[in-house]
């Protein structure tokens, strides 16, 4: 993106918002400095992406989203939880030595899903290593869906199982959702 294009877009946004604004060189310098924007030479061939295809896809996605109510637009993402991980830093007295322990690699993978307006949170899917963890005994009803895999990672098989279950739930409610 060039400086002139940045200024042109800023003017267009200001006009849309009904703000009187002139994108001066001073404004541009301060804007770039305040937002950590630098002018760099492009390397490699990544700049060869067809910009028209990008704009078409962006417009298509915008149009698609308009067809759904915010309560029917969902985002899902997975995260790792290293539940036995020790901190790297701690408070101690100046003269005392401070030793850390070995970092644990024990983990859970958690799949979280929420709709656009935040009114609905799908029951999280937790993936651990143990098929029947003893710590779960007596917890009823269990607040998450739990599955096990050797490395506690999400797999295509687990994701497809989760997706089919979500689809069944939405069909039962006669809902059509958009999932990202």
C-alpha positions as CSV (number, residue, x, y, z in Angstrom):
1,X,0.0,0.0,0.0
2,X,1.4,3.4,-0.9
3,X,1.3,6.7,1.0
4,X,-1.1,8.2,-1.5
5,X,-3.5,5.2,-1.1
6,X,-3.4,5.5,2.7
7,X,-4.3,9.2,2.5
8,X,-7.0,8.5,-0.1
9,X,-8.6,5.8,2.2
10,X,-8.4,8.1,5.3
11,X,-10.2,10.8,3.4
12,X,-12.9,8.4,2.3
13,X,-13.4,7.1,5.8
14,X,-13.6,10.7,7.1
15,X,-16.1,11.6,4.5
16,X,-18.2,8.5,5.3
17,X,-18.2,9.5,9.0
18,X,-19.1,13.2,8.2
19,X,-15.7,14.5,9.5
20,X,-13.9,17.4,7.9
21,X,-10.4,16.1,7.3
22,X,-7.4,16.7,5.1
23,X,-4.8,14.0,5.0
24,X,-1.7,16.1,5.2
25,X,1.9,14.8,5.1
26,X,2.1,15.6,8.8
27,X,-1.0,13.5,9.6
28,X,0.4,10.7,7.5
29,X,3.8,10.8,9.2
30,X,2.1,10.7,12.7
31,X,-0.3,8.0,11.6
32,X,2.5,5.7,10.4
33,X,4.6,6.4,13.4
34,X,1.7,5.9,15.9
35,X,0.7,2.6,14.3
36,X,4.1,1.2,13.6
37,X,3.8,1.3,9.8
38,X,7.0,1.4,7.8
39,X,7.6,1.4,4.1
40,X,9.5,-1.7,3.0
41,X,10.7,-3.2,-0.2
42,X,8.6,-6.3,-1.1
43,X,10.7,-9.5,-1.4
44,X,9.8,-12.8,-3.1
45,X,6.7,-13.5,-5.2
46,X,4.0,-13.3,-2.5
47,X,3.0,-9.9,-4.0
48,X,1.8,-11.7,-7.1
49,X,-1.6,-12.6,-5.6
50,X,-4.4,-11.5,-7.9
51,X,-5.9,-8.5,-6.2
52,X,-9.1,-8.8,-8.2
53,X,-9.7,-12.4,-6.8
54,X,-9.0,-11.1,-3.3
55,X,-11.6,-8.3,-3.7
56,X,-14.2,-10.7,-5.3
57,X,-13.7,-13.2,-2.4
58,X,-14.0,-10.3,0.1
59,X,-17.2,-9.1,-1.5
60,X,-18.6,-12.7,-1.7
61,X,-17.9,-13.2,2.0
62,X,-19.5,-9.9,2.9
63,X,-22.6,-10.8,0.9
64,X,-22.8,-14.3,2.5
65,X,-22.6,-12.9,6.0
66,X,-25.5,-10.5,5.2
67,X,-27.7,-13.5,4.7
68,X,-27.4,-14.6,8.3
69,X,-28.5,-13.1,11.6
70,X,-25.6,-12.5,14.1
71,X,-27.0,-15.3,16.3
72,X,-26.4,-17.8,13.5
73,X,-22.8,-16.8,12.6
74,X,-20.3,-18.8,14.7
75,X,-16.6,-18.8,15.1
76,X,-14.7,-21.9,16.4
77,X,-11.0,-22.1,17.3
78,X,-8.8,-24.5,19.2
79,X,-6.3,-23.7,21.9
80,X,-3.8,-25.7,23.9
81,X,-3.8,-25.7,27.7
82,X,-0.6,-26.7,29.4
83,X,-2.1,-27.3,32.8
84,X,1.1,-28.4,34.6
85,X,3.4,-25.7,33.2
86,X,5.5,-23.9,35.7
87,X,6.0,-20.1,35.4
88,X,9.3,-18.8,33.9
89,X,9.6,-16.0,36.5
90,X,8.7,-15.6,40.2
91,X,9.3,-13.1,43.0
92,X,12.2,-13.9,45.3
93,X,14.5,-12.1,47.7
94,X,17.6,-10.5,45.9
95,X,20.2,-12.7,47.7
96,X,18.3,-16.0,47.3
97,X,18.9,-18.4,44.3
98,X,15.8,-19.2,42.3
99,X,15.6,-22.5,40.5
100,X,12.9,-23.6,38.1
101,X,11.7,-27.1,37.4
102,X,11.4,-29.1,34.2
103,X,8.7,-27.8,31.9
104,X,5.7,-30.2,31.7
105,X,4.4,-30.9,28.2
106,X,1.1,-32.3,29.5
107,X,-1.7,-30.6,27.7
108,X,-5.3,-30.5,26.7
109,X,-6.7,-29.2,23.5
110,X,-9.9,-27.2,23.8
111,X,-12.2,-26.4,20.9
112,X,-14.3,-23.3,21.7
113,X,-17.3,-22.0,19.7
114,X,-19.4,-18.9,20.1
115,X,-21.8,-17.0,18.0
116,X,-21.3,-13.5,16.7
117,X,-23.5,-11.7,19.2
118,X,-22.2,-13.7,22.1
119,X,-25.6,-15.1,23.1
120,X,-24.7,-18.7,22.5
121,X,-21.6,-20.7,23.5
122,X,-21.4,-24.2,22.2
123,X,-20.3,-26.8,24.8
124,X,-16.5,-26.9,24.6
125,X,-14.8,-30.0,23.2
126,X,-11.8,-31.0,25.4
127,X,-9.2,-33.5,24.1
128,X,-6.9,-35.2,26.5
129,X,-4.7,-38.3,26.6
130,X,-6.6,-40.5,29.0
131,X,-9.7,-42.3,27.9
132,X,-11.3,-42.1,31.3
133,X,-9.5,-39.6,33.6
134,X,-10.0,-40.5,37.3
135,X,-10.4,-36.8,38.1
136,X,-13.7,-36.8,36.2
137,X,-15.3,-39.5,38.3
138,X,-18.4,-38.2,40.0
139,X,-18.8,-35.1,37.9
140,X,-22.3,-35.3,36.5
141,X,-23.3,-33.8,34.2
142,X,-19.9,-33.1,32.8
143,X,-19.6,-29.5,31.6
144,X,-17.8,-30.3,28.3
145,X,-17.6,-32.9,25.6
146,X,-14.5,-35.0,26.2
147,X,-12.5,-37.2,23.8
148,X,-9.1,-38.7,24.0
149,X,-6.2,-39.0,21.6
150,X,-2.6,-40.2,22.2
151,X,-1.1,-36.7,22.0
152,X,-4.3,-34.8,23.0
153,X,-4.3,-33.1,19.6
154,X,-7.3,-32.3,17.4
155,X,-7.5,-34.7,14.5
156,X,-9.6,-34.6,11.3
157,X,-11.6,-37.5,12.7
158,X,-12.4,-35.7,15.9
159,X,-13.2,-32.4,14.2
160,X,-15.6,-34.2,11.7
161,X,-17.3,-36.0,14.6
162,X,-17.8,-32.7,16.4
163,X,-19.0,-31.0,13.2
164,X,-21.6,-33.8,12.5
165,X,-22.8,-33.4,16.1
166,X,-23.1,-29.6,15.8
167,X,-25.0,-30.0,12.5
168,X,-27.4,-32.5,14.1
169,X,-28.1,-30.0,16.9
170,X,-28.7,-27.2,14.5
171,X,-31.0,-29.4,12.3
172,X,-33.0,-30.3,15.3
173,X,-33.5,-26.6,16.0
174,X,-34.2,-26.0,12.3
175,X,-31.3,-23.5,12.1
176,X,-28.9,-22.8,9.3
177,X,-25.6,-21.4,10.6
178,X,-22.4,-20.0,9.1
179,X,-19.3,-21.4,10.8
180,X,-15.8,-19.9,10.6
